[in-house]
């Protein structure tokens, strides 16, 4: 135990030791909490070579548990002849009936009905040899009396009570053995020299700047404690309210001082480290600033020289700027013209594309008409010696369209069909039906590239004007000729659209040339 044995503490140890050295010697230690009653009782027990025992209070601890503990203490002190100090505090009194057993133990040493009958017989048998050894008749009564006398000699109680409140007075009236069968040792407030010794003991390991500071702190502790006691008395006189200052609160004061001192020392160390780090940073910053100032002096000379050159360049730039602004104004006007022309080009191109897109279904219908043809139909058709007039008219139109395009179609100097028997020329073309169909399928590309003479379509206009020149009527003569008739009608319609769009396309080309010229002028 970490104890400070000042003079009053040693006096209490001597008193308690003297009390428990007698048979049936029990000590009633009265004092406020924290005055050292339990610690000094344990020290006195150790000096007297006794074993210190105490009960362990829990939420379920009751009379039966206390009775069991007392039975164990009686067996150790009475049968085994061991010296025991039973340390009992008022905080362990969870049931006032505990004091019935304590009162009997203090007054006579014998607690009624503590042991069952069978346990009493066992105790008598165990202690009988010791009774015989003392030369006493070993009957049951003598053995039991010898057991109780040994308990009185070996079992001693140290009752640690506080005088605060009504409970101590009430228990003293109800259980007179607490006062009559004990020796009271009053624990008065620690004197100032005792407080000084305690403060010196607990502060000896606390680092201080000097011995003078340590002595001042040690003297301040009892002084502050004494001031609090004086003000506690004033509060009682004025408010009739107790403010207790116990030795335990004095120890808490010392502990608080240690904690606060450590906290402040830690803060100072941290602040010191921060300050030192700040000084280092400031030094480094100062050196860096000096270096920058030196560099700045050098740079300032270079800047002045460059500034002079820049001023000269600025004058030149000013003149050039005026020229550029004039050119920019001209370019702005040209840009506006270009935007107007570009808008017109876009509108014209859109119109041309719309017309061409509208003509695409005609091309698809022409292709569909050719895809529906069967090569066998051509073989059947080409063997006709004298075909119906409708069929002959369809293939005459084909020959007109292929004039100057297909090498097997004879034409005169004016580009007209030369042969007087068109059907024979058509039969020659149909000798290879696949090549013939490819020629018709590729005809649309020739129209797009403007490789078909206008007279070719002009020569078939009389045939198209004939009311009987329709796929429905021609189909009655030949399904193959009906498909070619359908192709002729749709490719002619497509040609008409292309021809009508050509002026628009020319206008778009001219507009693009104008836009290109305007952009060149703007640049």
Buried (B, 14 or more C-beta within 10 A) or exposed (E): EEBBBBEBBEEBBEBBBBBBBEEBBBBBBBBBBBBBBBBBBBBBBBBBEBBBBBBEBEEEBEEEBBBEBBBEBBBBBBBEEBBBBBBBBBEBBBEEEBBBBBBBBBBBBBBEEBBEEEEBEBBBEBBBEBBEEEEEEBEEEBBBBBBBBBBBBBBBBBBBBBEEEEBBEEBBEEBEBBEEBBBBBEBEBBEEEBBBBBBBBBBEEBEBEEEEEBEEBBBEBBEBBBEBEEEBEEEEEEEEEEEBBBBBBBBEBBEEBBEEBEEEEEEEEEEEEEEEEEEEEEEEEEEEEEEEEEEEEEEEEEEEEEEEEEEEEEEEEEEEEEEEEEEEEEBEEBBEBBEEBBEBBEEBBEBBBEBBEEBEEBBEBBBEBBEBBEEEBBEEBBEEEEBBEBBBBBBBBBBBBBBBBBEBBEBEEEBEBBBEEBBEBBBEBBEEBEEBBEBBBEBBEBBEEEEBBEBBBEBBEEBBEEEEBBBEBBBEBBBBBBBBBBBBBBBBBBBEBBEEBEEBBEBBEEBBEBBEEBBEEBE
